[in-house]
């Protein structure tokens, strides 16, 4: 079957073609179906912001490396013991790319995100088919088409952000970064009663999209002073909740300074492994009593994410669609920043 792989380690943005990273479509065997497994004919797989980092070698350098984890599709085969969720052939599904073991200390302690077996299981989803354990698969609501359903995984991340923030009605909220996670988080926290909702983003088209999605204000960090503007917008108080969805080490530098006393600062993106964030603990943790946290993956969120998807405006995130054979062009479009999200159509599904 066809499957997108990292075929050369390096940055996709490298201007030198000799050292630039690369992806390619390779032919690999279909994965075997276990007793409790589900085989899915993949309809769409969207490119995650982490996928270009995989090309850079952040999770390993032994190529080829299969990629893709934000997917939707149709069940085409079930193992004989895949019976616990009532799935059947023909069901429209999406799912969690992570399989939790269920038996280690962390899984037993309500902390699946730290499962000791996470790294033992990697099934690339940017492919014609994928095999997942039944526990990873979720049936999509009838009003969520497959083109939108591939966003179940990023929606689950935004739900996890809500779990970490625990927003209260009327709290002032700032979000840094208007990529897919930032825009999904914006919509969810708006539903939950955020006020003075501010999106910090350098790309004008994405600031406009943020306003359309419910932001009260936007800040351009290139032309505006983030801290001064944030203080002005909040009457000098700062934001009760500050969420970074950008992953930009430059973008996150002013965030502690725009947080209100007693506020929460959440780092909800992926950052360079060698980066160390400069923080005056005396000022921000002692005097200002900030609560600072982050998140890794999104356990316990998928059923709720599926339920809320039809309440979100996902049209702008599903407009750029490339065929599986055009994966190289799809990744070029992704790193260009032209689109907030890029999808790869792995199969044409009848009726979709």
VENVENVEN-V534554 format. One record per pair of residues at least 12 apart in sequence whose C-alpha atoms are under 8 Angstrom apart, sorted by the first residue. I is the first residue (numbers start at 0). J is the second residue. If there is no record, write none. Layout:
i:I j:J
i:I j:J
This chain:
i:0 j:26
i:0 j:27
i:0 j:28
i:0 j:29
i:0 j:126
i:0 j:127
i:0 j:128
i:1 j:24
i:1 j:25
i:1 j:26
i:1 j:27
i:1 j:126
i:1 j:127
i:1 j:323
i:2 j:24
i:2 j:25
i:2 j:26
i:2 j:27
i:2 j:65
i:2 j:123
i:2 j:124
i:2 j:125
i:2 j:126
i:2 j:127
i:3 j:22
i:3 j:23
i:3 j:24
i:3 j:25
i:3 j:65
i:3 j:66
i:3 j:67
i:3 j:123
i:3 j:125
i:3 j:126
i:3 j:323
i:3 j:326
i:4 j:22
i:4 j:23
i:4 j:24
i:4 j:25
i:4 j:63
i:4 j:64
i:4 j:65
i:4 j:66
i:5 j:20
i:5 j:21
i:5 j:22
i:5 j:23
i:5 j:53
i:5 j:54
i:5 j:62
i:5 j:63
i:5 j:64
i:5 j:65
i:5 j:66
i:6 j:20
i:6 j:21
i:6 j:22
i:6 j:23
i:6 j:62
i:6 j:63
i:6 j:64
i:7 j:19
i:7 j:20
i:7 j:21
i:7 j:22
i:7 j:54
i:7 j:62
i:7 j:63
i:8 j:20
i:8 j:21
i:8 j:54
i:8 j:55
i:8 j:56
i:8 j:60
i:8 j:62
i:9 j:21
i:9 j:54
i:9 j:55
i:9 j:56
i:10 j:51
i:10 j:52
i:10 j:54
i:10 j:55
i:11 j:51
i:11 j:54
i:11 j:55
i:11 j:331
i:11 j:334
i:12 j:334
i:20 j:54
i:20 j:55
i:21 j:54
i:21 j:327
i:22 j:54
i:22 j:326
i:22 j:327
i:22 j:330
i:23 j:326
i:23 j:327
i:24 j:323
i:24 j:324
i:24 j:326
i:29 j:128
i:29 j:129
i:30 j:129
i:30 j:130
i:31 j:130
i:32 j:77
i:32 j:78
i:32 j:130
i:33 j:78
i:34 j:77
i:34 j:78
i:34 j:79
i:34 j:80
i:34 j:81
i:35 j:77
i:35 j:78
i:35 j:79
i:35 j:80
i:35 j:81
i:35 j:82
i:35 j:132
i:35 j:133
i:36 j:77
i:36 j:78
i:36 j:80
i:36 j:81
i:36 j:130
i:36 j:131
i:36 j:132
i:36 j:133
i:37 j:74
i:37 j:75
i:37 j:76
i:37 j:77
i:37 j:78
i:37 j:81
i:37 j:130
i:37 j:131
i:37 j:132
i:37 j:133
i:37 j:136
i:38 j:74
i:38 j:75
i:38 j:76
i:38 j:77
i:38 j:128
i:38 j:129
i:38 j:130
i:38 j:131
i:39 j:72
i:39 j:73
i:39 j:74
i:39 j:75
i:39 j:76
i:39 j:128
i:39 j:129
i:39 j:130
i:39 j:131
i:40 j:72
i:40 j:73
i:40 j:74
i:40 j:75
i:40 j:127
i:40 j:128
i:40 j:129
i:40 j:346
i:41 j:70
i:41 j:71
i:41 j:72
i:41 j:73
i:41 j:124
i:41 j:125
i:41 j:126
i:41 j:127
i:41 j:128
i:41 j:129
i:41 j:345
i:41 j:346
i:42 j:70
i:42 j:71
i:42 j:72
i:42 j:73
i:42 j:127
i:42 j:145
i:42 j:146
i:42 j:344
i:42 j:345
i:42 j:346
i:42 j:347
i:42 j:348
i:43 j:70
i:43 j:71
i:43 j:72
i:43 j:125
i:43 j:145
i:43 j:146
i:43 j:149
i:43 j:342
i:43 j:343
i:43 j:344
i:43 j:345
i:43 j:346
i:44 j:67
i:44 j:68
i:44 j:69
i:44 j:70
i:44 j:71
i:44 j:124
i:44 j:125
i:44 j:149
i:44 j:342
i:44 j:343
i:44 j:344
i:44 j:345
i:45 j:67
i:45 j:68
i:45 j:69
i:45 j:70
i:45 j:149
i:45 j:150
i:45 j:340
i:45 j:341
i:45 j:342
i:45 j:343
i:46 j:67
i:46 j:69
i:46 j:330
i:46 j:333
i:46 j:340
i:46 j:341
i:46 j:342
i:46 j:343
i:47 j:67
i:47 j:68
i:47 j:69
i:49 j:269
i:50 j:66
i:50 j:67
i:51 j:330
i:51 j:334
i:65 j:122
i:65 j:123
i:65 j:124
i:65 j:125
i:66 j:122
i:66 j:123
i:66 j:124
i:66 j:125
i:67 j:123
i:67 j:124
i:67 j:125
i:67 j:126
i:68 j:95
i:68 j:96
i:68 j:123
i:68 j:124
i:68 j:125
i:68 j:152
i:69 j:94
i:69 j:96
i:69 j:124
i:69 j:149
i:69 j:150
i:69 j:151
i:69 j:152
i:69 j:153
i:70 j:93
i:70 j:94
i:70 j:124
i:70 j:125
i:70 j:148
i:70 j:149
i:70 j:150
i:70 j:151
i:70 j:152
i:71 j:91
i:71 j:92
i:71 j:93
i:71 j:94
i:71 j:145
i:71 j:146
i:71 j:148
i:71 j:149
i:72 j:91
i:72 j:92
i:72 j:93
i:72 j:145
i:73 j:88
i:73 j:89
i:73 j:90
i:73 j:91
i:73 j:92
i:74 j:87
i:74 j:88
i:74 j:89
i:74 j:90
i:74 j:91
i:74 j:92
i:75 j:88
i:75 j:89
i:76 j:88
i:81 j:133
i:83 j:133
i:84 j:133
i:86 j:138
i:90 j:138
i:91 j:138
i:91 j:139
i:91 j:145
i:92 j:136
i:92 j:137
i:92 j:138
i:92 j:139
i:92 j:145
i:92 j:148
i:93 j:136
i:93 j:137
i:93 j:138
i:93 j:139
i:93 j:148
i:93 j:149
i:93 j:151
i:94 j:135
i:94 j:136
i:94 j:137
i:94 j:151
i:94 j:152
i:94 j:301
i:95 j:135
i:95 j:136
i:95 j:152
i:95 j:301
i:96 j:121
i:96 j:122
i:96 j:131
i:96 j:135
i:97 j:117
i:97 j:120
i:97 j:121
i:97 j:135
i:98 j:117
i:98 j:120
i:98 j:132
i:98 j:134
i:98 j:135
i:99 j:111
i:99 j:114
i:99 j:116
i:99 j:117
i:100 j:114
i:100 j:115
i:100 j:116
i:100 j:117
i:101 j:114
i:103 j:115
i:110 j:298
i:111 j:298
i:112 j:295
i:112 j:296
i:112 j:297
i:112 j:298
i:125 j:323
i:125 j:343
i:125 j:345
i:126 j:323
i:126 j:345
i:127 j:345
i:127 j:346
i:137 j:301
i:137 j:302
i:139 j:305
i:140 j:305
i:140 j:306
i:142 j:309
i:143 j:308
i:143 j:309
i:144 j:351
i:145 j:351
i:146 j:317
i:146 j:351
i:147 j:313
i:147 j:314
i:147 j:317
i:151 j:301
i:151 j:304
i:151 j:305
i:151 j:308
i:152 j:301
i:153 j:179
i:153 j:180
i:153 j:183
i:154 j:180
i:154 j:183
i:154 j:304
i:154 j:308
i:155 j:297
i:155 j:300
i:155 j:301
i:155 j:303
i:155 j:304
i:156 j:180
i:156 j:296
i:156 j:297
i:156 j:300
i:157 j:180
i:157 j:181
i:157 j:183
i:157 j:184
i:157 j:187
i:158 j:184
i:158 j:187
i:158 j:297
i:158 j:300
i:158 j:303
i:158 j:304
i:159 j:294
i:159 j:297
i:159 j:298
i:159 j:300
i:160 j:184
i:160 j:265
i:160 j:267
i:160 j:294
i:161 j:184
i:161 j:187
i:161 j:188
i:163 j:265
i:163 j:292
i:163 j:294
i:164 j:240
i:164 j:263
i:164 j:265
i:166 j:188
i:166 j:191
i:166 j:192
i:166 j:193
i:166 j:240
i:167 j:191
i:167 j:192
i:167 j:193
i:168 j:191
i:168 j:192
i:168 j:193
i:169 j:192
i:169 j:193
i:169 j:194
i:170 j:192
i:170 j:193
i:170 j:194
i:170 j:195
i:170 j:238
i:170 j:239
i:170 j:240
i:171 j:193
i:171 j:194
i:171 j:195
i:171 j:196
i:171 j:233
i:171 j:237
i:171 j:238
i:171 j:239
i:171 j:240
i:172 j:193
i:172 j:194
i:172 j:195
i:172 j:196
i:172 j:197
i:172 j:238
i:172 j:239
i:172 j:240
i:172 j:241
i:172 j:242
i:173 j:195
i:173 j:196
i:173 j:197
i:173 j:198
i:173 j:199
i:173 j:238
i:173 j:240
i:173 j:241
i:173 j:242
i:174 j:196
i:174 j:197
i:174 j:198
i:174 j:199
i:174 j:241
i:174 j:242
i:174 j:243
i:174 j:244
i:175 j:198
i:175 j:199
i:175 j:200
i:175 j:241
i:175 j:242
i:175 j:243
i:175 j:244
i:175 j:245
i:175 j:250
i:175 j:251
i:176 j:198
i:176 j:199
i:176 j:200
i:176 j:243
i:176 j:244
i:176 j:245
i:176 j:246
i:177 j:198
i:177 j:199
i:177 j:200
i:177 j:205
i:177 j:206
i:177 j:209
i:177 j:244
i:177 j:245
i:178 j:205
i:178 j:244
i:178 j:245
i:178 j:339
i:178 j:340
i:179 j:316
i:179 j:339
i:179 j:340
i:180 j:244
i:181 j:243
i:181 j:244
i:181 j:245
i:182 j:209
i:182 j:212
i:183 j:311
i:185 j:209
i:185 j:212
i:185 j:213
i:185 j:214
i:186 j:212
i:186 j:213
i:186 j:311
i:187 j:311
i:189 j:213
i:189 j:214
i:194 j:215
i:195 j:214
i:195 j:215
i:195 j:216
i:195 j:232
i:195 j:233
i:196 j:213
i:196 j:214
i:196 j:215
i:196 j:216
i:197 j:214
i:197 j:215
i:197 j:216
i:197 j:217
i:197 j:218
i:198 j:214
i:198 j:216
i:198 j:217
i:198 j:218
i:199 j:217
i:199 j:218
i:199 j:219
i:199 j:220
i:199 j:225
i:200 j:217
i:200 j:218
i:200 j:219
i:200 j:220
i:201 j:218
i:201 j:219
i:201 j:220
i:201 j:221
i:202 j:219
i:203 j:219
i:205 j:339
i:206 j:218
i:212 j:312
i:220 j:250
i:225 j:253
i:226 j:253
i:226 j:256
i:226 j:257
i:229 j:257
i:230 j:257
i:236 j:259
i:236 j:260
i:237 j:256
i:237 j:257
i:237 j:258
i:237 j:259
i:237 j:260
i:238 j:257
i:238 j:258
i:238 j:259
i:238 j:262
i:239 j:258
i:239 j:259
i:239 j:260
i:239 j:261
i:239 j:262
i:239 j:263
i:240 j:258
i:240 j:259
i:240 j:262
i:240 j:263
i:240 j:264
i:240 j:265
i:241 j:254
i:241 j:257
i:241 j:258
i:241 j:262
i:241 j:263
i:241 j:264
i:241 j:265
i:242 j:264
i:242 j:265
i:242 j:266
i:242 j:267
i:243 j:264
i:243 j:265
i:243 j:266
i:243 j:267
i:243 j:268
i:244 j:266
i:244 j:267
i:244 j:268
i:245 j:268
i:246 j:267
i:246 j:268
i:246 j:269
i:246 j:270
i:247 j:270
i:248 j:270
i:248 j:274
i:248 j:276
i:252 j:276
i:252 j:277
i:255 j:283
i:258 j:289
i:259 j:287
i:259 j:289
i:260 j:287
i:260 j:288
i:260 j:289
i:261 j:287
i:261 j:288
i:261 j:289
i:261 j:290
i:262 j:288
i:262 j:289
i:262 j:290
i:263 j:289
i:263 j:290
i:263 j:291
i:263 j:292
i:264 j:289
i:264 j:290
i:264 j:291
i:264 j:292
i:265 j:291
i:265 j:292
i:265 j:293
i:265 j:294
i:266 j:291
i:266 j:292
i:266 j:293
i:266 j:294
i:267 j:293
i:267 j:294
i:267 j:295
i:268 j:294
i:315 j:339
i:315 j:340
i:316 j:338
i:316 j:339
i:316 j:340
i:316 j:341
i:317 j:340
i:317 j:341
i:317 j:342
i:318 j:340
i:318 j:341
i:318 j:342
i:319 j:338
i:319 j:340
i:319 j:341
i:319 j:342
i:320 j:341
i:320 j:342
i:320 j:343
i:320 j:344
i:321 j:341
i:321 j:342
i:321 j:343
i:321 j:344
i:322 j:343
i:322 j:344
i:322 j:345
i:323 j:343
i:323 j:344
i:323 j:345
i:323 j:346
i:326 j:343
i:329 j:341
i:329 j:342
i:329 j:343
